[in-house]
Amino acid sequence: MESQQEDKRDRLGLFIAQWLKQQLDRWVNNGILNQNQKDAIKNLYAWPECETARTTEEKPAIKLVVILQAIGAFLIGIGVISYIAYNWPNLPNSAKLVFIITAIVLCHISAVQDNPC
């Protein structure tokens, strides 16, 4: 029953939760709300502190995946560059020209996508 009630509550982001907590305390101190009203408002939302156990367990796994993907991409890139560099003297001049122009165009395209102005 309690898990069904948690599913219906809106989840707050960390920034919004901190702001709302400060505002609720401020409203109680100024006499706008009483403690029962404050508790009723707090029960409408799922607060981030209640979910920290689950989120802290998931974050290291996500970071590990991102790190492993970055290492894999780096190693593949180094492998391709090493292969081309090793075979550079044996490549015909037209292939060398294609590699150089392709690298310039790809750098230009990636720079334009990062800065759309």
Jmol script that loads the backbone (N, CA, C; Angstrom):
load data "model"
ATOM      1  N   MET A   1       0.830  -1.193   0.000  1.00  0.00           N
ATOM      2  CA  MET A   1       0.000   0.000   0.000  1.00  0.00           C
ATOM      3  C   MET A   1       0.871   1.253   0.000  1.00  0.00           C
ATOM      4  N   GLU A   2       1.926   1.231   0.815  1.00  0.00           N
ATOM      5  CA  GLU A   2       2.795   2.401   0.910  1.00  0.00           C
ATOM      6  C   GLU A   2       3.599   2.604  -0.366  1.00  0.00           C
ATOM      7  N   SER A   3       4.005   1.508  -1.027  1.00  0.00           N
ATOM      8  CA  SER A   3       4.753   1.642  -2.278  1.00  0.00           C
ATOM      9  C   SER A   3       3.879   2.214  -3.387  1.00  0.00           C
ATOM     10  N   GLN A   4       2.567   1.898  -3.376  1.00  0.00           N
ATOM     11  CA  GLN A   4       1.665   2.473  -4.364  1.00  0.00           C
ATOM     12  C   GLN A   4       1.513   3.970  -4.149  1.00  0.00           C
ATOM     13  N   GLN A   5       1.502   4.387  -2.882  1.00  0.00           N
ATOM     14  CA  GLN A   5       1.374   5.809  -2.573  1.00  0.00           C
ATOM     15  C   GLN A   5       2.642   6.551  -3.007  1.00  0.00           C
ATOM     16  N   GLU A   6       3.827   5.937  -2.865  1.00  0.00           N
ATOM     17  CA  GLU A   6       5.070   6.567  -3.281  1.00  0.00           C
ATOM     18  C   GLU A   6       5.107   6.752  -4.791  1.00  0.00           C
ATOM     19  N   ASP A   7       4.529   5.819  -5.542  1.00  0.00           N
ATOM     20  CA  ASP A   7       4.534   5.929  -6.990  1.00  0.00           C
ATOM     21  C   ASP A   7       3.709   7.123  -7.463  1.00  0.00           C
ATOM     22  N   LYS A   8       2.677   7.493  -6.726  1.00  0.00           N
ATOM     23  CA  LYS A   8       1.807   8.591  -7.127  1.00  0.00           C
ATOM     24  C   LYS A   8       2.419   9.951  -6.790  1.00  0.00           C
ATOM     25  N   ARG A   9       3.381  10.001  -5.879  1.00  0.00           N
ATOM     26  CA  ARG A   9       3.967  11.269  -5.478  1.00  0.00           C
ATOM     27  C   ARG A   9       4.956  11.758  -6.528  1.00  0.00           C
ATOM     28  N   ASP A  10       5.001  13.072  -6.708  1.00  0.00           N
ATOM     29  CA  ASP A  10       5.957  13.675  -7.624  1.00  0.00           C
ATOM     30  C   ASP A  10       7.341  13.641  -7.007  1.00  0.00           C
ATOM     31  N   ARG A  11       8.340  13.342  -7.828  1.00  0.00           N
ATOM     32  CA  ARG A  11       9.715  13.333  -7.349  1.00  0.00           C
ATOM     33  C   ARG A  11      10.319  14.714  -7.530  1.00  0.00           C
ATOM     34  N   LEU A  12      11.021  15.158  -6.510  1.00  0.00           N
ATOM     35  CA  LEU A  12      11.652  16.471  -6.561  1.00  0.00           C
ATOM     36  C   LEU A  12      13.120  16.325  -6.928  1.00  0.00           C
ATOM     37  N   GLY A  13      13.617  17.270  -7.702  1.00  0.00           N
ATOM     38  CA  GLY A  13      15.041  17.351  -7.951  1.00  0.00           C
ATOM     39  C   GLY A  13      15.724  17.901  -6.707  1.00  0.00           C
ATOM     40  N   LEU A  14      17.035  17.745  -6.633  1.00  0.00           N
ATOM     41  CA  LEU A  14      17.774  18.158  -5.447  1.00  0.00           C
ATOM     42  C   LEU A  14      17.656  19.660  -5.216  1.00  0.00           C
ATOM     43  N   PHE A  15      17.814  20.458  -6.271  1.00  0.00           N
ATOM     44  CA  PHE A  15      17.735  21.916  -6.128  1.00  0.00           C
ATOM     45  C   PHE A  15      16.347  22.350  -5.672  1.00  0.00           C
ATOM     46  N   ILE A  16      15.317  21.805  -6.300  1.00  0.00           N
ATOM     47  CA  ILE A  16      13.936  22.163  -5.946  1.00  0.00           C
ATOM     48  C   ILE A  16      13.620  21.714  -4.519  1.00  0.00           C
ATOM     49  N   ALA A  17      14.104  20.535  -4.140  1.00  0.00           N
ATOM     50  CA  ALA A  17      13.841  20.039  -2.788  1.00  0.00           C
ATOM     51  C   ALA A  17      14.479  20.936  -1.740  1.00  0.00           C
ATOM     52  N   GLN A  18      15.714  21.375  -1.972  1.00  0.00           N
ATOM     53  CA  GLN A  18      16.365  22.269  -1.024  1.00  0.00           C
ATOM     54  C   GLN A  18      15.623  23.597  -0.928  1.00  0.00           C
ATOM     55  N   TRP A  19      15.209  24.123  -2.090  1.00  0.00           N
ATOM     56  CA  TRP A  19      14.475  25.383  -2.092  1.00  0.00           C
ATOM     57  C   TRP A  19      13.156  25.246  -1.338  1.00  0.00           C
ATOM     58  N   LEU A  20      12.413  24.180  -1.623  1.00  0.00           N
ATOM     59  CA  LEU A  20      11.113  23.995  -0.979  1.00  0.00           C
ATOM     60  C   LEU A  20      11.263  23.800   0.525  1.00  0.00           C
ATOM     61  N   LYS A  21      12.295  23.073   0.948  1.00  0.00           N
ATOM     62  CA  LYS A  21      12.524  22.883   2.383  1.00  0.00           C
ATOM     63  C   LYS A  21      12.778  24.223   3.073  1.00  0.00           C
ATOM     64  N   GLN A  22      13.610  25.058   2.457  1.00  0.00           N
ATOM     65  CA  GLN A  22      13.879  26.385   3.030  1.00  0.00           C
ATOM     66  C   GLN A  22      12.615  27.225   3.087  1.00  0.00           C
ATOM     67  N   GLN A  23      11.821  27.177   2.033  1.00  0.00           N
ATOM     68  CA  GLN A  23      10.591  27.959   2.002  1.00  0.00           C
ATOM     69  C   GLN A  23       9.589  27.467   3.049  1.00  0.00           C
ATOM     70  N   LEU A  24       9.469  26.165   3.195  1.00  0.00           N
ATOM     71  CA  LEU A  24       8.537  25.632   4.191  1.00  0.00           C
ATOM     72  C   LEU A  24       8.947  26.059   5.599  1.00  0.00           C
ATOM     73  N   ASP A  25      10.236  25.975   5.899  1.00  0.00           N
ATOM     74  CA  ASP A  25      10.714  26.426   7.211  1.00  0.00           C
ATOM     75  C   ASP A  25      10.446  27.923   7.400  1.00  0.00           C
ATOM     76  N   ARG A  26      10.667  28.674   6.359  1.00  0.00           N
ATOM     77  CA  ARG A  26      10.443  30.127   6.414  1.00  0.00           C
ATOM     78  C   ARG A  26       8.967  30.436   6.636  1.00  0.00           C
ATOM     79  N   TRP A  27       8.083  29.714   5.948  1.00  0.00           N
ATOM     80  CA  TRP A  27       6.653  29.945   6.092  1.00  0.00           C
ATOM     81  C   TRP A  27       6.154  29.571   7.483  1.00  0.00           C
ATOM     82  N   VAL A  28       6.743  28.499   8.061  1.00  0.00           N
ATOM     83  CA  VAL A  28       6.361  28.121   9.425  1.00  0.00           C
ATOM     84  C   VAL A  28       6.841  29.187  10.400  1.00  0.00           C
ATOM     85  N   ASN A  29       8.063  29.677  10.209  1.00  0.00           N
ATOM     86  CA  ASN A  29       8.602  30.709  11.109  1.00  0.00           C
ATOM     87  C   ASN A  29       7.820  32.018  11.017  1.00  0.00           C
ATOM     88  N   ASN A  30       7.305  32.331   9.829  1.00  0.00           N
ATOM     89  CA  ASN A  30       6.531  33.570   9.648  1.00  0.00           C
ATOM     90  C   ASN A  30       5.062  33.406  10.003  1.00  0.00           C
ATOM     91  N   GLY A  31       4.646  32.191  10.365  1.00  0.00           N
ATOM     92  CA  GLY A  31       3.264  31.976  10.765  1.00  0.00           C
ATOM     93  C   GLY A  31       2.306  31.782   9.605  1.00  0.00           C
ATOM     94  N   ILE A  32       2.823  31.617   8.400  1.00  0.00           N
ATOM     95  CA  ILE A  32       1.949  31.395   7.240  1.00  0.00           C
ATOM     96  C   ILE A  32       1.399  29.980   7.272  1.00  0.00           C
ATOM     97  N   LEU A  33       2.230  29.022   7.665  1.00  0.00           N
ATOM     98  CA  LEU A  33       1.832  27.622   7.785  1.00  0.00           C
ATOM     99  C   LEU A  33       2.077  27.152   9.209  1.00  0.00           C
ATOM    100  N   ASN A  34       1.299  26.143   9.644  1.00  0.00           N
ATOM    101  CA  ASN A  34       1.631  25.491  10.905  1.00  0.00           C
ATOM    102  C   ASN A  34       2.358  24.183  10.600  1.00  0.00           C
ATOM    103  N   GLN A  35       2.824  23.504  11.612  1.00  0.00           N
ATOM    104  CA  GLN A  35       3.638  22.296  11.414  1.00  0.00           C
ATOM    105  C   GLN A  35       2.855  21.200  10.694  1.00  0.00           C
ATOM    106  N   ASN A  36       1.560  21.057  10.981  1.00  0.00           N
ATOM    107  CA  ASN A  36       0.746  20.034  10.313  1.00  0.00           C
ATOM    108  C   ASN A  36       0.627  20.309   8.816  1.00  0.00           C
ATOM    109  N   GLN A  37       0.465  21.581   8.448  1.00  0.00           N
ATOM    110  CA  GLN A  37       0.388  21.936   7.035  1.00  0.00           C
ATOM    111  C   GLN A  37       1.720  21.690   6.338  1.00  0.00           C
ATOM    112  N   LYS A  38       2.805  22.016   7.036  1.00  0.00           N
ATOM    113  CA  LYS A  38       4.138  21.772   6.484  1.00  0.00           C
ATOM    114  C   LYS A  38       4.336  20.290   6.218  1.00  0.00           C
ATOM    115  N   ASP A  39       3.963  19.449   7.195  1.00  0.00           N
ATOM    116  CA  ASP A  39       4.111  17.997   7.024  1.00  0.00           C
ATOM    117  C   ASP A  39       3.223  17.475   5.895  1.00  0.00           C
ATOM    118  N   ALA A  40       2.030  18.039   5.752  1.00  0.00           N
ATOM    119  CA  ALA A  40       1.132  17.617   4.676  1.00  0.00           C
ATOM    120  C   ALA A  40       1.723  17.960   3.309  1.00  0.00           C
ATOM    121  N   ILE A  41       2.330  19.135   3.203  1.00  0.00           N
ATOM    122  CA  ILE A  41       2.971  19.515   1.939  1.00  0.00           C
ATOM    123  C   ILE A  41       4.172  18.620   1.668  1.00  0.00           C
ATOM    124  N   LYS A  42       4.974  18.332   2.691  1.00  0.00           N
ATOM    125  CA  LYS A  42       6.149  17.478   2.506  1.00  0.00           C
ATOM    126  C   LYS A  42       5.757  16.071   2.069  1.00  0.00           C
ATOM    127  N   ASN A  43       4.601  15.581   2.535  1.00  0.00           N
ATOM    128  CA  ASN A  43       4.161  14.229   2.179  1.00  0.00           C
ATOM    129  C   ASN A  43       3.641  14.128   0.744  1.00  0.00           C
ATOM    130  N   LEU A  44       3.445  15.276   0.093  1.00  0.00           N
ATOM    131  CA  LEU A  44       2.988  15.251  -1.299  1.00  0.00           C
ATOM    132  C   LEU A  44       4.104  14.849  -2.260  1.00  0.00           C
ATOM    133  N   TYR A  45       5.353  14.958  -1.834  1.00  0.00           N
ATOM    134  CA  TYR A  45       6.486  14.761  -2.729  1.00  0.00           C
ATOM    135  C   TYR A  45       7.408  13.656  -2.226  1.00  0.00           C
ATOM    136  N   ALA A  46       8.114  13.052  -3.180  1.00  0.00           N
ATOM    137  CA  ALA A  46       9.173  12.093  -2.845  1.00  0.00           C
ATOM    138  C   ALA A  46      10.465  12.892  -2.783  1.00  0.00           C
ATOM    139  N   TRP A  47      11.062  12.984  -1.626  1.00  0.00           N
ATOM    140  CA  TRP A  47      12.241  13.816  -1.400  1.00  0.00           C
ATOM    141  C   TRP A  47      13.505  13.054  -1.784  1.00  0.00           C
ATOM    142  N   PRO A  48      14.508  13.725  -2.303  1.00  0.00           N
ATOM    143  CA  PRO A  48      15.736  13.058  -2.754  1.00  0.00           C
ATOM    144  C   PRO A  48      16.448  12.277  -1.656  1.00  0.00           C
ATOM    145  N   GLU A  49      16.373  12.706  -0.397  1.00  0.00           N
ATOM    146  CA  GLU A  49      17.055  11.992   0.679  1.00  0.00           C
ATOM    147  C   GLU A  49      16.524  10.574   0.842  1.00  0.00           C
ATOM    148  N   CYS A  50      15.266  10.371   0.523  1.00  0.00           N
ATOM    149  CA  CYS A  50      14.663   9.043   0.637  1.00  0.00           C
ATOM    150  C   CYS A  50      15.194   8.107  -0.437  1.00  0.00           C
ATOM    151  N   GLU A  51      15.708   8.659  -1.539  1.00  0.00           N
ATOM    152  CA  GLU A  51      16.145   7.841  -2.661  1.00  0.00           C
ATOM    153  C   GLU A  51      17.661   7.786  -2.793  1.00  0.00           C
ATOM    154  N   THR A  52      18.405   8.335  -1.825  1.00  0.00           N
ATOM    155  CA  THR A  52      19.860   8.382  -1.962  1.00  0.00           C
ATOM    156  C   THR A  52      20.477   6.996  -1.960  1.00  0.00           C
ATOM    157  N   ALA A  53      19.908   6.062  -1.228  1.00  0.00           N
ATOM    158  CA  ALA A  53      20.489   4.719  -1.180  1.00  0.00           C
ATOM    159  C   ALA A  53      20.462   4.073  -2.561  1.00  0.00           C
ATOM    160  N   ARG A  54      19.377   4.244  -3.272  1.00  0.00           N
ATOM    161  CA  ARG A  54      19.267   3.641  -4.594  1.00  0.00           C
ATOM    162  C   ARG A  54      20.139   4.370  -5.616  1.00  0.00           C
ATOM    163  N   THR A  55      20.142   5.691  -5.589  1.00  0.00           N
ATOM    164  CA  THR A  55      20.886   6.435  -6.596  1.00  0.00           C
ATOM    165  C   THR A  55      22.388   6.307  -6.410  1.00  0.00           C
ATOM    166  N   THR A  56      22.864   6.223  -5.172  1.00  0.00           N
ATOM    167  CA  THR A  56      24.310   6.091  -4.977  1.00  0.00           C
ATOM    168  C   THR A  56      24.804   4.728  -5.427  1.00  0.00           C
ATOM    169  N   GLU A  57      23.943   3.706  -5.376  1.00  0.00           N
ATOM    170  CA  GLU A  57      24.348   2.388  -5.850  1.00  0.00           C
ATOM    171  C   GLU A  57      24.420   2.359  -7.379  1.00  0.00           C
ATOM    172  N   GLU A  58      23.578   3.125  -8.059  1.00  0.00           N
ATOM    173  CA  GLU A  58      23.545   3.101  -9.513  1.00  0.00           C
ATOM    174  C   GLU A  58      24.633   3.958 -10.140  1.00  0.00           C
ATOM    175  N   LYS A  59      25.030   5.042  -9.507  1.00  0.00           N
ATOM    176  CA  LYS A  59      25.971   5.967 -10.108  1.00  0.00           C
ATOM    177  C   LYS A  59      27.343   5.360 -10.393  1.00  0.00           C
ATOM    178  N   PRO A  60      27.960   4.608  -9.477  1.00  0.00           N
ATOM    179  CA  PRO A  60      29.279   4.057  -9.818  1.00  0.00           C
ATOM    180  C   PRO A  60      29.243   3.123 -11.016  1.00  0.00           C
ATOM    181  N   ALA A  61      28.178   2.366 -11.188  1.00  0.00           N
ATOM    182  CA  ALA A  61      28.076   1.474 -12.338  1.00  0.00           C
ATOM    183  C   ALA A  61      28.014   2.283 -13.633  1.00  0.00           C
ATOM    184  N   ILE A  62      27.274   3.366 -13.619  1.00  0.00           N
ATOM    185  CA  ILE A  62      27.174   4.208 -14.799  1.00  0.00           C
ATOM    186  C   ILE A  62      28.517   4.847 -15.094  1.00  0.00           C
ATOM    187  N   LYS A  63      29.215   5.334 -14.088  1.00  0.00           N
ATOM    188  CA  LYS A  63      30.519   5.938 -14.285  1.00  0.00           C
ATOM    189  C   LYS A  63      31.502   4.918 -14.829  1.00  0.00           C
ATOM    190  N   LEU A  64      31.442   3.685 -14.338  1.00  0.00           N
ATOM    191  CA  LEU A  64      32.346   2.644 -14.802  1.00  0.00           C
ATOM    192  C   LEU A  64      32.108   2.363 -16.285  1.00  0.00           C
ATOM    193  N   VAL A  65      30.862   2.303 -16.691  1.00  0.00           N
ATOM    194  CA  VAL A  65      30.535   2.052 -18.096  1.00  0.00           C
ATOM    195  C   VAL A  65      31.072   3.186 -18.974  1.00  0.00           C
ATOM    196  N   VAL A  66      30.886   4.417 -18.543  1.00  0.00           N
ATOM    197  CA  VAL A  66      31.366   5.561 -19.315  1.00  0.00           C
ATOM    198  C   VAL A  66      32.888   5.540 -19.414  1.00  0.00           C
ATOM    199  N   ILE A  67      33.562   5.219 -18.329  1.00  0.00           N
ATOM    200  CA  ILE A  67      35.027   5.160 -18.333  1.00  0.00           C
ATOM    201  C   ILE A  67      35.509   4.056 -19.274  1.00  0.00           C
ATOM    202  N   LEU A  68      34.873   2.892 -19.204  1.00  0.00           N
ATOM    203  CA  LEU A  68      35.278   1.787 -20.083  1.00  0.00           C
ATOM    204  C   LEU A  68      35.008   2.115 -21.555  1.00  0.00           C
ATOM    205  N   GLN A  69      33.922   2.803 -21.840  1.00  0.00           N
ATOM    206  CA  GLN A  69      33.641   3.210 -23.213  1.00  0.00           C
ATOM    207  C   GLN A  69      34.677   4.213 -23.704  1.00  0.00           C
ATOM    208  N   ALA A  70      35.070   5.136 -22.853  1.00  0.00           N
ATOM    209  CA  ALA A  70      36.071   6.127 -23.245  1.00  0.00           C
ATOM    210  C   ALA A  70      37.419   5.465 -23.505  1.00  0.00           C
ATOM    211  N   ILE A  71      37.802   4.533 -22.649  1.00  0.00           N
ATOM    212  CA  ILE A  71      39.062   3.809 -22.858  1.00  0.00           C
ATOM    213  C   ILE A  71      39.003   3.007 -24.152  1.00  0.00           C
ATOM    214  N   GLY A  72      37.883   2.354 -24.409  1.00  0.00           N
ATOM    215  CA  GLY A  72      37.726   1.580 -25.642  1.00  0.00           C
ATOM    216  C   GLY A  72      37.807   2.455 -26.880  1.00  0.00           C
ATOM    217  N   ALA A  73      37.136   3.604 -26.853  1.00  0.00           N
ATOM    218  CA  ALA A  73      37.185   4.520 -27.996  1.00  0.00           C
ATOM    219  C   ALA A  73      38.601   5.041 -28.208  1.00  0.00           C
ATOM    220  N   PHE A  74      39.297   5.348 -27.121  1.00  0.00           N
ATOM    221  CA  PHE A  74      40.679   5.823 -27.218  1.00  0.00           C
ATOM    222  C   PHE A  74      41.582   4.763 -27.838  1.00  0.00           C
ATOM    223  N   LEU A  75      41.450   3.521 -27.388  1.00  0.00           N
ATOM    224  CA  LEU A  75      42.296   2.444 -27.913  1.00  0.00           C
ATOM    225  C   LEU A  75      41.999   2.173 -29.388  1.00  0.00           C
ATOM    226  N   ILE A  76      40.744   2.213 -29.778  1.00  0.00           N
ATOM    227  CA  ILE A  76      40.405   2.016 -31.190  1.00  0.00           C
ATOM    228  C   ILE A  76      40.979   3.152 -32.027  1.00  0.00           C
ATOM    229  N   GLY A  77      40.859   4.373 -31.554  1.00  0.00           N
ATOM    230  CA  GLY A  77      41.410   5.516 -32.275  1.00  0.00           C
ATOM    231  C   GLY A  77      42.920   5.420 -32.428  1.00  0.00           C
ATOM    232  N   ILE A  78      43.596   5.057 -31.357  1.00  0.00           N
ATOM    233  CA  ILE A  78      45.052   4.895 -31.422  1.00  0.00           C
ATOM    234  C   ILE A  78      45.415   3.765 -32.384  1.00  0.00           C
ATOM    235  N   GLY A  79      44.628   2.703 -32.391  1.00  0.00           N
ATOM    236  CA  GLY A  79      44.885   1.588 -33.307  1.00  0.00           C
ATOM    237  C   GLY A  79      44.759   1.999 -34.767  1.00  0.00           C
ATOM    238  N   VAL A  80      43.715   2.754 -35.078  1.00  0.00           N
ATOM    239  CA  VAL A  80      43.526   3.210 -36.458  1.00  0.00           C
ATOM    240  C   VAL A  80      44.652   4.150 -36.864  1.00  0.00           C
ATOM    241  N   ILE A  81      44.996   5.087 -35.997  1.00  0.00           N
ATOM    242  CA  ILE A  81      46.085   6.026 -36.299  1.00  0.00           C
ATOM    243  C   ILE A  81      47.407   5.286 -36.463  1.00  0.00           C
ATOM    244  N   SER A  82      47.659   4.311 -35.606  1.00  0.00           N
ATOM    245  CA  SER A  82      48.911   3.542 -35.709  1.00  0.00           C
ATOM    246  C   SER A  82      48.963   2.745 -37.012  1.00  0.00           C
ATOM    247  N   TYR A  83      47.838   2.163 -37.395  1.00  0.00           N
ATOM    248  CA  TYR A  83      47.787   1.389 -38.636  1.00  0.00           C
ATOM    249  C   TYR A  83      48.090   2.273 -39.845  1.00  0.00           C
ATOM    250  N   ILE A  84      47.470   3.443 -39.879  1.00  0.00           N
ATOM    251  CA  ILE A  84      47.712   4.365 -40.994  1.00  0.00           C
ATOM    252  C   ILE A  84      49.149   4.868 -40.961  1.00  0.00           C
ATOM    253  N   ALA A  85      49.657   5.197 -39.780  1.00  0.00           N
ATOM    254  CA  ALA A  85      51.029   5.706 -39.680  1.00  0.00           C
ATOM    255  C   ALA A  85      52.045   4.644 -40.098  1.00  0.00           C
ATOM    256  N   TYR A  86      51.817   3.396 -39.727  1.00  0.00           N
ATOM    257  CA  TYR A  86      52.744   2.319 -40.090  1.00  0.00           C
ATOM    258  C   TYR A  86      52.777   2.109 -41.602  1.00  0.00           C
ATOM    259  N   ASN A  87      51.615   2.209 -42.235  1.00  0.00           N
ATOM    260  CA  ASN A  87      51.520   1.962 -43.674  1.00  0.00           C
ATOM    261  C   ASN A  87      51.641   3.233 -44.520  1.00  0.00           C
ATOM    262  N   TRP A  88      51.914   4.361 -43.903  1.00  0.00           N
ATOM    263  CA  TRP A  88      51.967   5.630 -44.624  1.00  0.00           C
ATOM    264  C   TRP A  88      52.945   5.620 -45.802  1.00  0.00           C
ATOM    265  N   PRO A  89      54.179   5.113 -45.653  1.00  0.00           N
ATOM    266  CA  PRO A  89      55.099   5.136 -46.801  1.00  0.00           C
ATOM    267  C   PRO A  89      54.629   4.268 -47.970  1.00  0.00           C
ATOM    268  N   ASN A  90      53.818   3.242 -47.688  1.00  0.00           N
ATOM    269  CA  ASN A  90      53.366   2.332 -48.728  1.00  0.00           C
ATOM    270  C   ASN A  90      52.083   2.794 -49.417  1.00  0.00           C
ATOM    271  N   LEU A  91      51.413   3.811 -48.870  1.00  0.00           N
ATOM    272  CA  LEU A  91      50.151   4.280 -49.448  1.00  0.00           C
ATOM    273  C   LEU A  91      50.422   5.135 -50.683  1.00  0.00           C
ATOM    274  N   PRO A  92      49.559   5.030 -51.689  1.00  0.00           N
ATOM    275  CA  PRO A  92      49.711   5.919 -52.855  1.00  0.00           C
ATOM    276  C   PRO A  92      49.390   7.366 -52.451  1.00  0.00           C
ATOM    277  N   ASN A  93      49.894   8.284 -53.221  1.00  0.00           N
ATOM    278  CA  ASN A  93      49.700   9.703 -52.907  1.00  0.00           C
ATOM    279  C   ASN A  93      48.223  10.094 -52.889  1.00  0.00           C
ATOM    280  N   SER A  94      47.423   9.492 -53.724  1.00  0.00           N
ATOM    281  CA  SER A  94      45.995   9.826 -53.747  1.00  0.00           C
ATOM    282  C   SER A  94      45.312   9.408 -52.430  1.00  0.00           C
ATOM    283  N   ALA A  95      45.681   8.263 -51.865  1.00  0.00           N
ATOM    284  CA  ALA A  95      45.107   7.811 -50.594  1.00  0.00           C
ATOM    285  C   ALA A  95      45.543   8.735 -49.461  1.00  0.00           C
ATOM    286  N   LYS A  96      46.801   9.175 -49.510  1.00  0.00           N
ATOM    287  CA  LYS A  96      47.284  10.111 -48.495  1.00  0.00           C
ATOM    288  C   LYS A  96      46.486  11.405 -48.551  1.00  0.00           C
ATOM    289  N   LEU A  97      46.249  11.884 -49.757  1.00  0.00           N
ATOM    290  CA  LEU A  97      45.487  13.111 -49.932  1.00  0.00           C
ATOM    291  C   LEU A  97      44.059  12.952 -49.410  1.00  0.00           C
ATOM    292  N   VAL A  98      43.452  11.797 -49.674  1.00  0.00           N
ATOM    293  CA  VAL A  98      42.095  11.538 -49.178  1.00  0.00           C
ATOM    294  C   VAL A  98      42.071  11.535 -47.652  1.00  0.00           C
ATOM    295  N   PHE A  99      43.041  10.890 -47.006  1.00  0.00           N
ATOM    296  CA  PHE A  99      43.109  10.874 -45.543  1.00  0.00           C
ATOM    297  C   PHE A  99      43.240  12.287 -44.985  1.00  0.00           C
ATOM    298  N   ILE A 100      44.112  13.088 -45.565  1.00  0.00           N
ATOM    299  CA  ILE A 100      44.344  14.441 -45.063  1.00  0.00           C
ATOM    300  C   ILE A 100      43.101  15.304 -45.235  1.00  0.00           C
ATOM    301  N   ILE A 101      42.481  15.265 -46.418  1.00  0.00           N
ATOM    302  CA  ILE A 101      41.279  16.077 -46.656  1.00  0.00           C
ATOM    303  C   ILE A 101      40.135  15.614 -45.767  1.00  0.00           C
ATOM    304  N   THR A 102      39.988  14.311 -45.597  1.00  0.00           N
ATOM    305  CA  THR A 102      38.931  13.779 -44.724  1.00  0.00           C
ATOM    306  C   THR A 102      39.134  14.254 -43.291  1.00  0.00           C
ATOM    307  N   ALA A 103      40.365  14.225 -42.794  1.00  0.00           N
ATOM    308  CA  ALA A 103      40.639  14.686 -41.433  1.00  0.00           C
ATOM    309  C   ALA A 103      40.301  16.162 -41.277  1.00  0.00           C
ATOM    310  N   ILE A 104      40.660  16.971 -42.267  1.00  0.00           N
ATOM    311  CA  ILE A 104      40.358  18.403 -42.198  1.00  0.00           C
ATOM    312  C   ILE A 104      38.853  18.645 -42.204  1.00  0.00           C
ATOM    313  N   VAL A 105      38.139  17.962 -43.076  1.00  0.00           N
ATOM    314  CA  VAL A 105      36.687  18.142 -43.163  1.00  0.00           C
ATOM    315  C   VAL A 105      36.002  17.684 -41.880  1.00  0.00           C
ATOM    316  N   LEU A 106      36.413  16.542 -41.340  1.00  0.00           N
ATOM    317  CA  LEU A 106      35.812  16.052 -40.093  1.00  0.00           C
ATOM    318  C   LEU A 106      36.074  17.005 -38.934  1.00  0.00           C
ATOM    319  N   CYS A 107      37.273  17.556 -38.853  1.00  0.00           N
ATOM    320  CA  CYS A 107      37.571  18.541 -37.800  1.00  0.00           C
ATOM    321  C   CYS A 107      36.702  19.782 -37.963  1.00  0.00           C
ATOM    322  N   HIS A 108      36.535  20.218 -39.196  1.00  0.00           N
ATOM    323  CA  HIS A 108      35.705  21.390 -39.440  1.00  0.00           C
ATOM    324  C   HIS A 108      34.245  21.116 -39.074  1.00  0.00           C
ATOM    325  N   ILE A 109      33.728  19.958 -39.447  1.00  0.00           N
ATOM    326  CA  ILE A 109      32.345  19.617 -39.143  1.00  0.00           C
ATOM    327  C   ILE A 109      32.125  19.517 -37.632  1.00  0.00           C
ATOM    328  N   SER A 110      33.050  18.885 -36.921  1.00  0.00           N
ATOM    329  CA  SER A 110      32.894  18.763 -35.470  1.00  0.00           C
ATOM    330  C   SER A 110      32.975  20.134 -34.798  1.00  0.00           C
ATOM    331  N   ALA A 111      33.789  21.042 -35.314  1.00  0.00           N
ATOM    332  CA  ALA A 111      33.873  22.382 -34.740  1.00  0.00           C
ATOM    333  C   ALA A 111      32.597  23.163 -35.002  1.00  0.00           C
ATOM    334  N   VAL A 112      32.014  23.005 -36.169  1.00  0.00           N
ATOM    335  CA  VAL A 112      30.770  23.716 -36.500  1.00  0.00           C
ATOM    336  C   VAL A 112      29.631  23.193 -35.648  1.00  0.00           C
ATOM    337  N   GLN A 113      29.584  21.899 -35.375  1.00  0.00           N
ATOM    338  CA  GLN A 113      28.498  21.330 -34.561  1.00  0.00           C
ATOM    339  C   GLN A 113      28.605  21.784 -33.111  1.00  0.00           C
ATOM    340  N   ASP A 114      29.809  21.968 -32.590  1.00  0.00           N
ATOM    341  CA  ASP A 114      29.974  22.426 -31.218  1.00  0.00           C
ATOM    342  C   ASP A 114      29.587  23.894 -31.059  1.00  0.00           C
ATOM    343  N   ASN A 115      29.840  24.697 -32.074  1.00  0.00           N
ATOM    344  CA  ASN A 115      29.539  26.116 -32.029  1.00  0.00           C
ATOM    345  C   ASN A 115      28.635  26.476 -33.208  1.00  0.00           C
ATOM    346  N   PRO A 116      27.310  26.427 -33.042  1.00  0.00           N
ATOM    347  CA  PRO A 116      26.410  26.603 -34.174  1.00  0.00           C
ATOM    348  C   PRO A 116      26.302  28.035 -34.684  1.00  0.00           C
ATOM    349  N   CYS A 117      26.975  28.964 -34.081  1.00  0.00           N
ATOM    350  CA  CYS A 117      26.865  30.372 -34.512  1.00  0.00           C
ATOM    351  C   CYS A 117      27.452  30.602 -35.862  1.00  0.00           C
TER     352      CYS A 117
END
end "model"
wireframe off; spacefill off
backbone 0.3
color backbone group
